[in-house]
Amino acid sequence: MKNAVTLLCFSIAISIFCTVWGLLETFHGPATVSNAIITLGYIFCWILMLVYGAKGSTRGFKMYFCIFWIITFGATLVNVYLNATDASIGWFLPFEILLIGPWYGLEFFGIKGYLAFFRIIAVISLIMTASGAMLIKPQLGKQSSNPIS
């Protein structure tokens, strides 16, 4: 339980830090090395949380992990749709701002244009969701095979 609370607090802290840092940097022009480091650090921290969560975390944290990445994937799909159809993003702008922050460093690697940018985030989100779901599935199997415990 203590491990899950630590991972939860760490995930919130790293998400806030990377979002704020990335958003502040977006106003200074093209992505720089620091943006790339923030983006890679963001991904690395979430992978670390996945690894530590797999070793001893509760099912609740694993569910939180999956839900976080499903929401990221959903927000990414909405962004792809809005940008592909040139629809108004006024209602979705706060979510787009929150989504862009940690991922702004992708631009440093030559990823230009919203569609390419959000497609990469969608793929990463799917990989993270699938990884988290694989951690939950064995626990569900254990619970159903022994209904007494």
C-alpha positions in Angstrom: 0.0 0.0 0.0 2.8 2.4 0.9 4.5 1.6 -2.5 1.2 2.5 -4.3 0.8 5.8 -2.5 4.5 6.7 -3.2 4.0 5.8 -6.9 0.8 7.8 -7.1 2.4 10.9 -5.5 5.4 10.6 -7.8 3.2 10.2 -10.9 1.3 13.3 -10.0 4.4 15.3 -9.2 6.2 14.3 -12.4 3.2 15.0 -14.6 2.7 18.5 -13.1 6.5 19.3 -13.3 6.8 18.1 -16.9 3.5 19.8 -18.0 4.5 23.2 -16.4 8.1 23.0 -17.7 7.0 22.1 -21.2 4.3 24.8 -21.3 6.7 27.5 -20.2 9.1 26.4 -22.9 6.5 26.4 -25.7 6.4 30.2 -25.4 10.1 30.5 -26.1 10.1 29.2 -29.6 11.2 25.8 -31.0 11.9 22.9 -28.8 15.4 22.7 -27.3 17.5 20.0 -25.7 16.0 20.7 -22.4 12.5 20.0 -23.8 13.8 16.7 -25.2 15.2 15.8 -21.8 11.9 16.6 -20.1 10.0 14.5 -22.6 12.4 11.6 -22.4 12.4 11.9 -18.6 8.6 11.9 -18.5 8.5 8.7 -20.5 11.3 7.2 -18.5 9.6 8.0 -15.1 6.4 6.4 -16.3 8.3 3.3 -17.4 10.0 3.2 -14.0 6.6 3.5 -12.3 5.3 0.6 -14.5 8.3 -1.6 -13.4 8.0 -0.8 -9.7 4.3 -1.1 -9.9 4.7 -4.5 -11.4 6.9 -5.7 -8.6 4.8 -5.0 -5.6 2.1 -2.4 -6.1 -1.5 -2.9 -5.5 -4.1 -3.5 -8.2 -5.4 0.0 -7.6 -2.2 1.6 -8.8 -2.1 -0.6 -11.8 -5.7 0.5 -12.6 -4.7 4.1 -12.1 -1.8 3.6 -14.4 -4.1 2.2 -17.1 -6.7 4.9 -16.7 -4.1 7.6 -16.9 -2.9 6.3 -20.2 -6.4 5.6 -21.6 -7.3 9.3 -20.8 -4.1 10.4 -22.5 -4.9 8.2 -25.5 -8.5 9.6 -25.7 -7.3 13.2 -25.5 -4.8 12.4 -28.2 -7.5 11.0 -30.5 -9.7 14.0 -29.9 -6.7 16.3 -30.8 -6.0 14.2 -34.0 -9.7 14.5 -35.0 -9.9 18.3 -34.3 -6.7 19.0 -36.2 -7.5 16.7 -39.1 -10.9 18.2 -39.6 -10.0 21.8 -38.8 -12.7 21.8 -36.3 -12.8 24.4 -33.5 -10.7 23.4 -30.6 -12.0 26.1 -28.3 -13.8 23.7 -25.9 -10.8 21.3 -25.9 -8.0 23.9 -25.5 -7.4 23.4 -21.8 -7.0 19.6 -22.3 -4.7 20.2 -25.3 -2.5 22.5 -23.3 -2.2 19.9 -20.5 -1.4 17.3 -23.1 1.2 19.2 -25.0 3.4 20.2 -22.0 5.3 17.0 -21.3 5.4 16.0 -24.9 6.8 19.2 -26.4 10.3 17.8 -26.6 9.2 15.5 -29.5 9.5 18.5 -31.7 13.2 18.6 -31.0 13.5 15.2 -32.7 12.1 16.6 -35.9 8.5 15.7 -35.4 6.6 18.6 -37.0 2.9 19.1 -37.4 0.1 18.2 -35.0 -1.0 15.0 -36.7 2.5 13.4 -36.5 3.0 14.8 -33.0 -0.3 13.3 -31.7 0.0 10.1 -33.5 3.3 9.4 -31.7 1.7 10.2 -28.4 -1.2 7.9 -29.3 1.2 5.0 -30.0 3.1 5.6 -26.8 -0.2 5.8 -24.9 -1.4 2.5 -26.3 1.9 0.8 -25.5 1.7 2.1 -21.9 -2.0 1.1 -21.5 -1.3 -2.4 -22.9 1.7 -2.8 -20.6 -0.4 -1.8 -17.6 -3.3 -4.0 -18.6 -0.9 -7.0 -18.8 0.0 -6.4 -15.2 -3.6 -6.3 -14.1 -4.6 -9.4 -16.0 -2.5 -11.9 -14.0 -4.0 -10.5 -10.8 -7.5 -11.0 -12.1 -6.6 -14.6 -12.9 -5.3 -15.3 -9.4 -8.4 -13.8 -7.8 -10.8 -15.9 -9.9 -8.9 -19.2 -9.5 -9.1 -19.1 -5.7 -12.4 -17.5 -4.6 -11.7 -18.2 -0.9 -8.6 -15.9 -0.5 
